């Protein structure tokens, strides 16, 4: 997930990868994807998106570069020509396909999945599984990163809020510095976002009422009937490496209990943000406590993982790159890392 670039060591890793993509893309775009597909290291790929919209989405625009509907359809058309879309049962059974299999996933439970994405996927006959945070379903609250993006959007658009922000402790006259500081507020300090919003008179509840950010229970049930899958993305979208092992397990189990209650999928889990620094103790415990769990997902791109049941997904919302460009660059990057024995995430 793109917003993880603000956190510590991952900032360097993502920045290096971003720079690599910028260097290699002018070269890779000169070649057709057919020349790359034979170098795919895995029979099945898993892609991850968050939302698709033609609108100015204030609560997400400062977090990741989401696709327009036309861009998303262009991605799907490319993928359909070069891969075979598979459903969840096919993925778990490792169904053999004539072309490389590809599983489409979405994160965070944004309402656009119902309004924009699902109609496109249904028209094209493509399955997707969506990893949701139960705390935010029915728009009862807003995820802390969405709060940060909304605050920054309102500040940039409103000079009176800029003047008001200067009066708040820790902020000064540099708008760019101040907005970056807001976006860097982490999960542990997320209450500070509520304090800033109160100072600026930004009403999150009113925003959610007028602009539903997340899916509702009724939408989830309808989409489930339509054939889509829903599974756990943690209870409230924490950065897992900022939690103790007990906190990681508690947050995860709470979300699994929701899946059980609402009869959604209990056999997979996708880490919010990143699985960076997550140790074997977590995986051993969560699989032991949840016998139905078959697989967990990170989002580090085309990489192997020393924990065999933890699979890395490929993020598709990177800059302005198309899905084709991202997959080409991911393949090249994978073999670059492999050449120096860095293509596997090793856990302790």
C-alpha positions as CSV (number, residue, x, y, z in Angstrom):
1,X,0.0,0.0,0.0
2,X,1.6,3.3,-1.1
3,X,1.1,5.2,2.2
4,X,3.5,2.9,4.0
5,X,6.3,4.9,2.5
6,X,6.0,7.3,5.5
7,X,7.1,4.8,8.0
8,X,10.8,4.3,9.0
9,X,12.8,1.8,7.1
10,X,10.0,1.1,4.6
11,X,10.4,4.7,3.4
12,X,13.9,3.9,2.1
13,X,12.8,0.6,0.6
14,X,9.8,2.1,-1.3
15,X,11.8,5.1,-2.4
16,X,14.5,2.9,-3.9
17,X,11.8,0.9,-5.7
18,X,10.1,4.0,-6.9
19,X,13.4,5.4,-8.2
20,X,14.1,2.1,-9.9
21,X,10.8,2.1,-11.6
22,X,11.5,5.6,-12.9
23,X,14.8,4.6,-14.3
24,X,13.7,1.3,-15.9
25,X,10.2,2.3,-17.2
26,X,11.4,4.2,-20.3
27,X,13.2,1.0,-21.3
28,X,10.6,-1.6,-20.3
29,X,7.8,0.3,-22.1
30,X,9.6,-0.3,-25.4
31,X,8.9,-4.0,-25.2
32,X,5.6,-5.9,-25.3
33,X,4.5,-7.8,-22.2
34,X,4.7,-11.1,-24.1
35,X,8.5,-10.9,-23.7
36,X,8.1,-10.6,-19.9
37,X,5.4,-13.1,-19.2
38,X,7.7,-16.1,-19.5
39,X,9.8,-14.7,-16.6
40,X,6.9,-14.6,-14.1
41,X,8.2,-16.4,-11.0
42,X,4.9,-17.7,-9.9
43,X,2.0,-19.5,-11.5
44,X,-0.6,-17.3,-9.8
45,X,-0.3,-13.5,-9.1
46,X,-2.4,-11.5,-6.7
47,X,-3.0,-7.8,-7.4
48,X,-4.3,-5.3,-4.9
49,X,-6.3,-2.0,-5.5
50,X,-8.1,0.2,-3.1
51,X,-10.6,2.3,-5.0
52,X,-11.6,3.5,-8.4
53,X,-13.3,6.9,-8.9
54,X,-13.7,9.7,-11.4
55,X,-14.3,12.1,-8.5
56,X,-12.0,14.1,-6.3
57,X,-11.9,11.8,-3.2
58,X,-10.7,14.1,-0.4
59,X,-10.3,11.3,2.1
60,X,-8.0,9.3,-0.2
61,X,-6.3,11.7,-2.6
62,X,-3.3,12.3,-0.4
63,X,-2.8,8.6,0.3
64,X,-2.5,6.8,-3.0
65,X,-3.1,7.6,-6.7
66,X,-6.4,5.8,-7.4
67,X,-7.6,4.9,-10.8
68,X,-10.4,6.5,-12.8
69,X,-13.0,4.1,-14.2
70,X,-11.5,4.3,-17.7
71,X,-8.0,3.6,-16.4
72,X,-9.3,0.6,-14.4
73,X,-11.0,-0.9,-17.4
74,X,-7.9,-0.4,-19.4
75,X,-6.0,-2.4,-16.7
76,X,-8.6,-5.1,-16.8
77,X,-8.5,-5.3,-20.6
78,X,-4.7,-5.7,-20.5
79,X,-4.9,-8.3,-17.8
80,X,-7.6,-10.3,-19.6
81,X,-5.4,-10.6,-22.7
82,X,-2.4,-11.9,-20.8
83,X,-3.8,-13.7,-17.7
84,X,-6.7,-15.8,-16.7
85,X,-8.8,-14.3,-13.8
86,X,-9.5,-16.8,-11.1
87,X,-11.9,-16.9,-8.2
88,X,-11.1,-17.7,-4.6
89,X,-11.8,-21.4,-4.8
90,X,-9.5,-21.7,-7.9
91,X,-6.8,-19.8,-6.0
92,X,-6.9,-22.0,-3.0
93,X,-6.9,-25.2,-5.1
94,X,-4.1,-23.9,-7.3
95,X,-6.2,-24.6,-10.3
96,X,-4.2,-25.1,-13.4
97,X,-4.9,-22.5,-16.1
98,X,-3.9,-22.2,-19.7
99,X,-2.4,-18.7,-19.0
100,X,-1.0,-17.4,-15.7
101,X,-3.7,-17.1,-13.2
102,X,-4.4,-13.8,-11.5
103,X,-6.5,-13.0,-8.4
104,X,-7.9,-9.5,-8.0
105,X,-8.1,-8.1,-4.5
106,X,-9.2,-4.8,-2.9
107,X,-8.5,-3.3,0.5
108,X,-10.2,-1.0,3.0
109,X,-13.9,-1.4,2.2
110,X,-14.4,1.9,0.3
111,X,-17.9,2.5,-1.0
112,X,-16.7,2.9,-4.5
113,X,-16.4,-0.9,-4.6
114,X,-20.2,-1.0,-4.7
115,X,-20.8,2.1,-6.8
116,X,-18.1,1.9,-9.4
117,X,-15.9,-1.3,-9.3
118,X,-18.5,-4.1,-8.8
119,X,-20.6,-3.1,-11.9
120,X,-17.5,-3.1,-14.1
121,X,-16.3,-6.5,-12.7
122,X,-19.8,-8.0,-13.0
123,X,-20.0,-6.9,-16.6
124,X,-16.7,-8.5,-17.4
125,X,-17.3,-11.6,-15.3
126,X,-14.3,-11.0,-13.0
127,X,-14.3,-12.2,-9.4
128,X,-12.6,-10.1,-6.6
129,X,-12.1,-10.5,-2.9
130,X,-12.3,-7.4,-0.7
131,X,-10.4,-7.1,2.6
132,X,-12.3,-4.9,5.0
133,X,-11.9,-3.2,8.4
134,X,-15.1,-4.0,10.4
135,X,-14.8,-0.9,12.6
136,X,-15.6,1.4,9.7
137,X,-18.4,-0.6,8.0
138,X,-21.7,1.3,8.0
139,X,-19.6,4.6,8.3
140,X,-19.6,4.5,12.1
141,X,-16.1,6.0,12.2
142,X,-13.4,7.1,9.8
143,X,-10.0,5.3,9.4
144,X,-7.2,7.5,10.8
145,X,-5.4,7.8,7.4
146,X,-8.6,8.9,5.7
147,X,-9.0,11.5,8.5
148,X,-5.5,12.8,7.7
149,X,-6.2,13.1,4.0
150,X,-9.5,14.8,4.6
151,X,-7.9,17.3,6.9
152,X,-5.1,18.1,4.4
153,X,-7.6,18.5,1.6
154,X,-9.7,20.9,3.6
155,X,-6.7,22.9,4.7
156,X,-5.3,23.2,1.1
157,X,-8.7,24.4,-0.2
158,X,-9.4,26.9,2.6
159,X,-7.2,29.8,3.5
160,X,-9.0,30.5,6.7
161,X,-8.1,26.9,7.9
162,X,-4.5,27.6,7.0
163,X,-4.5,30.6,9.2
164,X,-6.3,28.7,12.0
165,X,-3.7,25.8,11.7
166,X,-0.9,28.2,12.5
167,X,-2.5,28.8,15.9
168,X,-2.3,25.1,16.7
169,X,0.7,23.7,18.7
170,X,3.4,22.1,16.5
171,X,2.5,24.0,13.3
172,X,3.9,27.1,11.7
173,X,3.9,29.1,8.5
174,X,5.1,26.4,6.1
175,X,1.9,24.9,4.6
176,X,3.8,22.1,2.9
177,X,5.6,21.1,6.0
178,X,2.4,21.3,8.1
179,X,0.4,19.1,5.7
180,X,3.2,16.5,5.5
181,X,3.3,16.5,9.3
182,X,-0.4,15.7,9.4
183,X,0.0,12.9,6.9
184,X,2.9,11.4,9.0
185,X,0.8,11.1,12.2
186,X,0.8,7.4,13.0
187,X,-1.6,4.8,14.4
188,X,-0.4,5.2,17.9
189,X,-0.9,9.0,17.8
190,X,-4.1,8.9,15.8
191,X,-6.1,10.8,18.4
192,X,-4.1,13.9,17.4
193,X,-6.0,13.9,14.2
194,X,-9.3,14.2,16.1
195,X,-7.8,17.1,18.1
196,X,-6.7,18.9,15.0
197,X,-10.1,18.4,13.4
198,X,-11.8,19.9,16.4
199,X,-9.5,22.9,16.3
200,X,-10.2,23.4,12.6
201,X,-14.0,22.6,13.1
202,X,-13.9,19.7,10.6
203,X,-16.7,17.3,11.4
204,X,-15.9,13.8,10.5
205,X,-19.3,12.5,11.4
206,X,-21.0,15.0,9.2
207,X,-18.6,14.2,6.3
208,X,-19.4,10.5,6.6
209,X,-23.1,11.3,6.6
210,X,-22.9,13.4,3.4
211,X,-20.2,11.3,1.7
212,X,-20.3,7.7,2.8
213,X,-16.7,6.6,2.7
214,X,-17.2,2.8,3.4
215,X,-19.5,0.0,2.5
216,X,-22.6,-0.7,4.5
217,X,-23.8,-4.0,5.8
218,X,-26.6,-4.2,3.2
219,X,-24.1,-3.5,0.4
220,X,-21.8,-6.2,1.7
221,X,-24.6,-8.7,1.7
222,X,-25.7,-7.7,-1.8
223,X,-22.2,-7.9,-3.1
224,X,-21.7,-11.3,-1.4
225,X,-24.9,-12.5,-3.2
226,X,-23.3,-11.2,-6.5
227,X,-20.4,-13.5,-5.9
228,X,-17.7,-11.3,-4.4
229,X,-15.7,-12.3,-1.3
230,X,-15.1,-10.4,1.9
231,X,-12.4,-11.1,4.4
232,X,-10.3,-9.6,7.2
233,X,-8.0,-6.6,6.9
234,X,-7.6,-6.1,10.7
235,X,-10.2,-4.5,12.9
236,X,-9.2,-0.8,12.5
237,X,-6.3,-0.7,10.0
238,X,-3.4,-0.5,12.3
239,X,0.3,-0.6,11.3
240,X,0.9,-4.0,12.6
241,X,4.6,-3.5,13.4
242,X,3.6,-0.8,15.8
243,X,1.6,-3.3,17.9
244,X,2.8,-5.8,20.4
245,X,2.3,-9.5,19.5
246,X,-0.7,-9.5,21.8
247,X,-2.1,-6.4,20.1
248,X,-1.6,-7.9,16.7
249,X,-3.4,-11.0,17.6
250,X,-6.2,-9.2,19.4
251,X,-6.8,-6.8,16.4
252,X,-6.8,-9.7,14.0
253,X,-9.1,-12.0,16.1
254,X,-11.6,-9.2,16.6
255,X,-11.9,-8.9,12.8
256,X,-12.2,-12.7,12.4
257,X,-15.0,-12.7,14.9
258,X,-16.9,-10.2,12.7
259,X,-16.3,-12.4,9.6
260,X,-17.7,-15.3,11.6
261,X,-20.8,-13.4,12.8
262,X,-21.6,-12.1,9.3
263,X,-20.7,-15.3,7.4
264,X,-17.9,-13.8,5.4
265,X,-14.7,-15.5,4.5
266,X,-12.5,-16.8,7.4
267,X,-9.8,-18.5,5.4
268,X,-7.6,-15.4,4.5
269,X,-6.3,-12.2,6.0
270,X,-4.6,-9.2,4.4
271,X,-2.3,-7.0,6.4
272,X,-3.2,-3.3,6.4
273,X,-0.3,-1.3,5.1
274,X,2.5,-3.9,5.3
275,X,3.7,-7.1,6.9
276,X,7.2,-5.6,7.3
277,X,8.9,-6.7,10.5
278,X,6.1,-9.2,11.4
279,X,7.7,-12.2,13.0
280,X,7.0,-15.9,12.8
281,X,5.4,-15.8,16.3
282,X,2.4,-13.9,14.9
283,X,1.9,-16.3,11.9
284,X,2.3,-19.4,14.1
285,X,-0.2,-18.1,16.6
286,X,-2.9,-16.7,14.2
287,X,-2.9,-20.0,12.1
288,X,-3.1,-22.1,15.3
289,X,-6.0,-20.0,16.7
290,X,-7.9,-20.0,13.5
291,X,-8.0,-23.5,11.9
292,X,-10.0,-22.2,8.9
293,X,-7.3,-19.8,8.0
294,X,-5.4,-20.9,4.8
295,X,-3.4,-17.9,3.7
296,X,-2.3,-14.3,4.7
297,X,-1.3,-11.5,2.4
298,X,1.3,-8.8,2.4
299,X,1.8,-6.2,-0.3
300,X,5.5,-6.1,-1.0
301,X,5.2,-6.8,-4.7
302,X,6.7,-9.7,-6.6
303,X,8.6,-11.3,-3.7
304,X,8.9,-14.6,-2.0
305,X,8.3,-15.0,1.7
306,X,10.1,-17.3,4.2
307,X,6.7,-18.0,5.8
308,X,5.1,-20.3,3.2
309,X,1.5,-19.3,4.0
310,X,2.1,-15.6,3.7
311,X,1.9,-14.4,0.1
312,X,2.9,-11.1,-1.3
313,X,0.5,-9.1,-3.5
314,X,1.4,-6.6,-6.2
315,X,0.1,-3.1,-5.5
316,X,-1.3,-1.5,-8.7
317,X,-1.7,2.0,-7.5
318,X,1.8,3.3,-8.0
319,X,2.2,6.7,-9.5
320,X,0.7,7.0,-13.0
321,X,1.9,3.6,-14.2
322,X,-0.5,1.3,-15.9
323,X,-0.9,-2.3,-14.7
324,X,1.2,-3.4,-17.7
325,X,4.0,-1.0,-16.7
326,X,3.9,-2.1,-13.1
327,X,4.1,-5.8,-13.9
328,X,6.9,-5.3,-16.3
329,X,8.9,-3.3,-13.8
330,X,8.0,-5.7,-11.0
331,X,9.5,-8.6,-13.0
332,X,12.7,-6.8,-13.7
333,X,12.9,-5.7,-10.0
334,X,12.3,-9.2,-8.8
335,X,15.3,-10.5,-10.8
336,X,17.5,-7.6,-9.8
337,X,16.8,-8.6,-6.1
338,X,17.2,-12.3,-6.9
339,X,20.7,-11.6,-8.3
340,X,21.8,-10.3,-4.9
341,X,19.7,-12.8,-2.9
342,X,17.2,-10.2,-1.7
343,X,14.0,-11.5,-3.4
344,X,12.8,-13.4,-0.3
345,X,11.5,-11.8,2.9
346,X,13.2,-13.6,5.8
347,X,11.4,-13.6,9.1
348,X,12.7,-14.5,12.6
